[in-house]
Amino acid sequence: MTPPAPPPAPRPHRRAVRQLRLGLVPVLVVGLLLLVALGVRLGPVREPLAAAGATATATVTATGTAPDGRGLEVSFPDAAGAQRTGLVELPRPLPVPVGARLTVRYDPSAPAGTRALVHTDGDAAHAAVRDVVFGLVLVALVLLVVTGLTLARLLGRPRLRGRPVTTVPATHLVVAQGLLVRSWLELETPAGRRWLPVHWAPELDRLPAGSRVTVHGDPARSRLVLPVLDGAEVWPSGRLRGREPRGQVRQAAVVPDAVELGMARQARADGVLPFLAPVLGLLWAYVDGSGVLGFLAASALSAGVLFWLPQLLGSDPRATSQG
């Protein structure tokens, strides 16, 4: 007697893969452009410090001079014993007393009879280099975190297919938290109700309340399971919870003829959050004192991250557009 054929494997959740890529690409593009721009800027801001190859002990002769009251006039002997004068430019006015002594670095090739720009630790030139280096590190860190979390989702969810299979009743819920709207599955397990956030799929909208669904993993004990609805995987966008999610929770309407929604619809649904980016850019420019360029860079990077975050959390384009 021929053994029965094994059941067909569930269809992979390709829409979740496309959604995660949709969120990742803008962050990568903006982040790489910023890394290039900051790398190009690093050379010119380091050039004055690189040229200042000689050191001397200087005496402050005047304070609060140009530019903008941030200048310190100093005098110091060079390596040949000749007396020189120089200007230290601070990042902001400071109450430095006349007669104070400090170590400066200067360009030995500068004419001895002119007041050249000299440098000391913490001056405007060092602050400019520090700001650019900090920007490079921050952008690189954001790229690493965003890419790492996205890859963890893309590589980790398929591994759930190997877990033991069970069936439980499930109901599709829609949860709104501010501008973010997500799909959830409410699962009835032997240990009580469990709530699982999921990436949207048309199979969710076609699911009647309380229908029994296949689940890879034990929803009563595991923190992560892989539901299968109508022969298709539905990737979780977070871990199982033992408490009802916060926000405005409602049971999703059943749409028997629900169809796939493209990434253009997804992008329109999640295109609101990036409009908050200029607010974050203004806050960054104010705290960091980086001016217009800092505002533009912070706004661009924030917009990318604010668009990526709903994709990682599995925002629901149908519920978002319907309100």
Number of C-alpha atoms within 10 A of each C-alpha: 3 4 5 6 6 6 7 7 10 15 13 16 18 14 19 24 16 14 22 23 18 19 23 24 14 18 25 19 13 19 24 15 13 20 18 12 14 19 15 11 15 18 13 12 17 16 12 17 18 13 14 18 12 14 19 15 14 24 20 21 17 17 20 18 15 12 12 11 14 20 24 25 23 26 19 21 15 18 11 6 8 10 12 17 21 23 23 23 25 23 15 13 16 13 8 13 12 14 12 12 16 14 14 20 21 23 18 14 10 13 10 14 10 10 15 17 19 26 24 19 13 13 17 18 22 18 15 18 19 16 18 21 16 13 19 19 13 14 22 16 13 17 20 13 12 20 17 12 12 21 14 11 19 16 9 10 17 14 10 16 19 10 13 11 15 14 19 18 16 25 20 27 21 21 23 20 12 8 13 21 26 24 30 30 22 23 26 19 16 10 10 10 17 20 23 27 26 26 26 27 25 19 22 25 21 19 22 16 17 14 15 17 18 20 23 19 21 18 27 17 12 10 15 20 26 25 30 22 22 15 16 18 24 29 29 24 23 19 14 23 16 14 9 14 17 9 13 11 17 11 15 20 16 15 14 13 9 15 12 10 14 12 14 11 13 20 16 12 22 25 14 14 19 18 14 13 22 18 14 18 24 20 15 19 20 13 10 12 13 18 14 12 11 19 22 18 24 24 24 22 24 24 24 22 24 21 23 25 19 23 25 22 19 24 27 25 26 20 20 18 13 7 9
